[in-house]
Amino acid sequence: MTARVVNRLIRATLATGATIAMMASMAACGPSAAAPSDAGSGSASSSGSSAASGSARTPEQITKSGKLKVAVFTDKAPFGYVDKDGKNQGYDVVLAERLAKDLGVKPEYTSVDPAARVDVLSSNKVDVVLANFTVTDDRARKVDFAKPYMKVFLGVVSPDSAPIKDVKELNGKTLIIAKGTTAEPYFEQHYPEVKLQKYDQYADAYNALLDHRGDAMSTDNTEVLAWAKANKGFSVGITKLGDEAVIAPAVRKGNKPLLDYINKELVKLGQERFFHEDYRKTLEPVYGSEANPDEIVVEGGKD
């Protein structure tokens, strides 16, 4: 074979390869630029939604699917926990069961850590978060909160052998908190001299307190009061710290159809005194006569 023929073959091969590469590139760019999404089902578009995570589901889509996807705590009794039979229980769970029932579906639970409550909504892993989610300005920029169903302050629990009864007594000491809770930014902003020992899960944080790895622990007063009742040798020396806050259901940012539905439900449930009954079933056995339900419960979304 002559050199001229060889050169012609090489040029032909290169041209063919370039054509194939161009066709492959066009094929890759064309359809994906207009990739189909699941937004065509009638759900409201949300700012920050992406093709990867899709659109949040409307009440109609949830009903059609047969499942309401709910993020709950599984280690925060008496608000969200798993009992000895492996069943989800607690104050938040009772609300989840009722929301699912009124939608004509079954609840499907996802266990969530405090710091992941925003992420499970933005990634569409769940439809609603019912995990003792305190409303803050920062969180409200990332999710949409419905009307409240509970009110709280921060509280501080400590060993009876070394009680903390004033926040100033924490100066230079170690305070245990769970990441993603309101205690974290509160102490970082107002009491930077307090050493914070952070844990991802509530169970780990409480175990650290039991092991005396810290001097005290802070989270919602409703929860530390319940925990101290169940754990001898510990007391809540500070019952109301910071401003009063409210707890509310949260949906993905921009999911107005589901937000409106939940708000209407909360108003309807308030007319039934639903949350006082929820309190009686789940919280009263823990608090007994030491707490007033009217200081905790919010009916009809009105604090």
PLY file of the C-alpha trace (Angstrom):
ply
format ascii 1.0
element vertex 303
property float x
property float y
property float z
element edge 302
property int vertex1
property int vertex2
end_header
0.00 0.00 0.00
1.43 3.41 -0.96
1.93 6.30 1.46
-0.70 8.31 -0.45
-3.34 5.61 0.09
-2.45 5.30 3.77
-2.84 9.07 4.26
-6.26 8.98 2.57
-7.41 6.20 4.90
-6.22 8.11 7.97
-8.06 11.28 6.85
-11.25 9.30 6.21
-11.07 7.64 9.62
-10.57 10.96 11.41
-13.47 12.55 9.56
-15.78 9.67 10.42
-14.77 9.86 14.09
-15.42 13.59 14.21
-18.86 13.11 12.67
-19.76 10.42 15.20
-18.54 12.59 18.08
-20.59 15.54 16.82
-23.72 13.40 16.50
-23.23 12.03 20.02
-22.80 15.53 21.38
-25.97 16.76 19.67
-27.91 13.78 20.97
-26.70 14.46 24.52
-27.52 18.16 24.39
-30.90 17.99 22.70
-33.32 16.02 24.86
-31.64 16.75 28.19
-31.98 20.47 27.71
-35.73 19.97 27.81
-35.78 17.02 30.15
-39.26 16.13 31.35
-40.07 16.89 34.99
-42.86 15.77 37.25
-44.14 19.32 37.59
-46.90 18.62 35.10
-49.03 17.06 37.81
-50.30 20.42 39.01
-48.02 21.06 41.97
-46.90 24.59 42.70
-43.41 25.39 41.51
-41.02 26.21 44.31
-38.11 28.58 44.23
-34.93 26.55 44.34
-36.51 23.36 43.00
-34.46 21.40 40.51
-34.99 18.72 37.92
-33.03 16.33 40.12
-35.28 16.76 43.14
-38.53 17.39 41.22
-41.53 19.26 42.50
-43.20 19.02 45.87
-46.45 17.06 45.98
-49.91 18.57 46.27
-52.64 17.12 48.51
-54.24 15.58 45.42
-51.01 13.82 44.46
-50.53 12.59 48.00
-54.06 11.17 48.09
-53.53 9.47 44.75
-50.27 7.91 45.95
-51.87 6.50 49.10
-49.06 7.76 51.37
-48.22 10.92 53.27
-44.45 11.08 53.71
-43.63 12.52 57.13
-40.30 13.28 58.80
-40.42 12.64 62.55
-38.04 12.17 65.43
-37.57 8.64 66.67
-35.50 9.46 69.76
-37.34 12.41 71.29
-39.99 11.06 73.64
-42.74 12.02 74.25
-42.93 13.97 70.99
-41.53 11.51 68.48
-40.14 8.08 69.31
-40.36 4.37 68.50
-41.94 2.12 71.11
-40.87 -1.39 72.12
-43.02 -2.83 69.33
-41.28 -0.73 66.69
-44.23 1.65 66.24
-43.92 5.42 65.93
-45.48 7.24 68.86
-45.67 10.72 70.36
-47.37 14.11 70.28
-46.13 14.90 66.74
-47.01 11.44 65.50
-50.64 11.77 66.62
-50.89 14.84 64.36
-49.25 12.96 61.49
-51.77 10.13 61.85
-54.69 12.56 61.73
-53.37 14.47 58.71
-52.90 11.20 56.85
-56.37 9.98 57.84
-58.07 13.15 56.61
-56.18 12.85 53.31
-57.41 9.26 53.03
-53.89 7.81 53.10
-51.41 6.06 55.39
-48.45 7.87 56.96
-44.97 6.81 55.88
-42.37 7.88 58.43
-38.79 8.95 57.89
-36.54 9.29 60.93
-34.74 12.63 60.89
-31.91 14.26 62.86
-32.48 17.88 63.97
-30.01 19.35 61.48
-31.54 17.46 58.53
-35.10 18.76 58.81
-34.66 21.35 56.05
-32.78 18.97 53.75
-35.45 16.25 53.74
-37.94 18.82 52.45
-35.71 20.48 49.85
-34.78 17.04 48.46
-38.44 15.91 48.40
-37.77 12.92 50.63
-40.86 13.87 52.64
-43.98 15.97 52.19
-44.05 17.46 55.67
-41.82 17.71 58.72
-43.50 17.07 62.08
-40.40 16.87 64.21
-40.77 19.45 66.98
-39.72 22.07 64.42
-39.41 25.48 66.09
-40.14 28.43 63.81
-37.22 30.83 63.31
-36.55 33.56 60.75
-33.59 31.65 59.33
-35.57 28.44 58.87
-38.53 30.34 57.40
-36.28 31.46 54.56
-35.68 27.80 53.64
-39.03 26.12 54.31
-42.66 27.19 54.61
-44.13 26.87 58.09
-47.82 26.27 58.66
-49.73 27.58 61.66
-48.31 26.54 65.06
-49.57 23.73 67.27
-47.29 24.12 70.29
-45.27 26.80 72.11
-41.93 26.43 73.87
-38.97 28.13 75.53
-35.48 26.75 75.90
-34.72 24.83 79.08
-31.57 23.56 80.77
-31.30 20.19 82.53
-28.38 19.28 84.81
-27.38 16.74 87.47
-28.87 17.21 90.93
-25.32 16.94 92.29
-24.29 20.08 90.41
-27.48 21.95 89.45
-27.53 24.82 86.98
-30.23 27.29 88.04
-29.02 30.44 86.31
-27.57 30.73 82.82
-24.60 32.66 84.22
-23.56 29.51 86.05
-22.72 28.00 82.66
-19.87 30.46 82.05
-16.73 28.46 81.33
-18.62 25.18 81.57
-19.62 22.64 78.93
-23.19 22.64 77.63
-24.43 19.69 75.60
-26.72 20.43 72.64
-28.04 18.70 69.54
-26.94 20.22 66.23
-29.63 22.05 64.32
-31.69 22.95 67.39
-32.53 26.49 68.47
-30.22 26.11 71.48
-27.20 26.14 69.15
-27.56 29.67 67.69
-29.02 31.03 70.93
-25.97 30.19 73.02
-23.52 31.02 70.24
-25.03 34.50 69.95
-25.89 35.35 73.56
-23.43 33.29 75.62
-20.27 32.70 73.55
-18.28 31.98 76.72
-20.24 28.74 77.21
-18.45 25.75 75.70
-20.81 23.85 73.41
-20.50 20.11 72.97
-22.55 19.21 69.88
-24.14 15.92 68.85
-26.07 14.93 65.73
-28.77 12.98 67.56
-30.74 13.63 70.73
-30.02 10.15 72.04
-26.27 10.76 71.81
-26.62 14.14 73.51
-28.57 12.69 76.43
-26.13 9.80 76.76
-23.34 12.36 77.01
-25.20 14.04 79.87
-25.78 10.70 81.60
-22.05 9.98 81.27
-21.24 13.44 82.70
-19.31 14.47 79.61
-20.86 17.91 80.01
-22.23 20.03 82.84
-25.76 20.43 81.46
-27.89 20.10 78.34
-30.22 22.56 76.65
-33.11 22.07 74.22
-36.85 22.80 74.30
-38.13 23.11 77.86
-40.98 20.72 77.07
-38.50 18.00 76.27
-35.95 18.48 79.06
-38.82 18.48 81.57
-40.01 15.14 80.20
-36.50 13.69 80.13
-35.72 14.74 83.70
-38.94 13.09 84.90
-37.75 9.82 83.36
-34.16 10.05 84.60
-33.57 10.21 88.33
-30.74 12.40 89.49
-31.41 15.16 86.96
-33.54 18.30 87.19
-34.48 21.25 85.01
-33.00 24.22 86.83
-33.86 26.69 84.05
-37.38 26.21 82.68
-37.80 29.31 80.52
-34.82 30.71 78.63
-34.98 33.12 75.72
-38.15 34.27 73.99
-41.25 32.15 73.63
-41.23 30.28 70.33
-43.76 28.16 68.46
-43.55 24.76 66.82
-45.26 24.16 63.49
-45.47 21.76 60.56
-43.12 22.59 57.69
-43.40 21.92 53.96
-41.04 22.52 51.08
-40.57 26.18 50.17
-43.22 27.20 47.65
-45.55 24.24 48.19
-48.60 26.46 48.70
-51.25 23.80 47.97
-50.05 21.56 50.80
-49.38 24.52 53.09
-52.93 25.83 52.61
-54.37 22.37 53.20
-52.48 21.90 56.48
-53.45 25.38 57.69
-57.13 24.63 57.08
-56.71 21.32 58.90
-55.17 23.03 61.93
-58.06 25.47 62.14
-60.54 22.57 61.92
-58.65 20.56 64.54
-58.67 23.56 66.85
-62.47 23.52 66.79
-62.28 19.93 68.06
-59.74 20.80 70.77
-57.62 18.15 69.07
-54.30 19.16 70.61
-55.61 19.19 74.17
-56.69 15.59 73.58
-53.30 14.85 72.01
-51.67 16.36 75.12
-53.84 14.21 77.38
-52.78 11.03 75.55
-49.09 11.67 75.05
-47.80 14.41 77.36
-49.94 14.34 80.48
-48.73 10.84 81.47
-45.21 12.31 81.48
-45.76 15.76 83.00
-48.60 14.89 85.36
-49.79 17.91 87.31
-46.48 19.73 86.94
-47.40 21.32 83.61
-50.37 23.30 82.37
-51.50 22.19 78.89
-52.64 25.74 78.11
-49.01 26.85 78.43
-47.90 24.30 75.84
-50.77 23.56 73.47
-51.82 25.82 70.59
-55.30 25.24 69.16
-56.44 26.41 65.74
-53.04 27.86 64.90
-53.56 30.77 67.28
-50.90 31.33 69.94
0 1
1 2
2 3
3 4
4 5
5 6
6 7
7 8
8 9
9 10
10 11
11 12
12 13
13 14
14 15
15 16
16 17
17 18
18 19
19 20
20 21
21 22
22 23
23 24
24 25
25 26
26 27
27 28
28 29
29 30
30 31
31 32
32 33
33 34
34 35
35 36
36 37
37 38
38 39
39 40
40 41
41 42
42 43
43 44
44 45
45 46
46 47
47 48
48 49
49 50
50 51
51 52
52 53
53 54
54 55
55 56
56 57
57 58
58 59
59 60
60 61
61 62
62 63
63 64
64 65
65 66
66 67
67 68
68 69
69 70
70 71
71 72
72 73
73 74
74 75
75 76
76 77
77 78
78 79
79 80
80 81
81 82
82 83
83 84
84 85
85 86
86 87
87 88
88 89
89 90
90 91
91 92
92 93
93 94
94 95
95 96
96 97
97 98
98 99
99 100
100 101
101 102
102 103
103 104
104 105
105 106
106 107
107 108
108 109
109 110
110 111
111 112
112 113
113 114
114 115
115 116
116 117
117 118
118 119
119 120
120 121
121 122
122 123
123 124
124 125
125 126
126 127
127 128
128 129
129 130
130 131
131 132
132 133
133 134
134 135
135 136
136 137
137 138
138 139
139 140
140 141
141 142
142 143
143 144
144 145
145 146
146 147
147 148
148 149
149 150
150 151
151 152
152 153
153 154
154 155
155 156
156 157
157 158
158 159
159 160
160 161
161 162
162 163
163 164
164 165
165 166
166 167
167 168
168 169
169 170
170 171
171 172
172 173
173 174
174 175
175 176
176 177
177 178
178 179
179 180
180 181
181 182
182 183
183 184
184 185
185 186
186 187
187 188
188 189
189 190
190 191
191 192
192 193
193 194
194 195
195 196
196 197
197 198
198 199
199 200
200 201
201 202
202 203
203 204
204 205
205 206
206 207
207 208
208 209
209 210
210 211
211 212
212 213
213 214
214 215
215 216
216 217
217 218
218 219
219 220
220 221
221 222
222 223
223 224
224 225
225 226
226 227
227 228
228 229
229 230
230 231
231 232
232 233
233 234
234 235
235 236
236 237
237 238
238 239
239 240
240 241
241 242
242 243
243 244
244 245
245 246
246 247
247 248
248 249
249 250
250 251
251 252
252 253
253 254
254 255
255 256
256 257
257 258
258 259
259 260
260 261
261 262
262 263
263 264
264 265
265 266
266 267
267 268
268 269
269 270
270 271
271 272
272 273
273 274
274 275
275 276
276 277
277 278
278 279
279 280
280 281
281 282
282 283
283 284
284 285
285 286
286 287
287 288
288 289
289 290
290 291
291 292
292 293
293 294
294 295
295 296
296 297
297 298
298 299
299 300
300 301
301 302
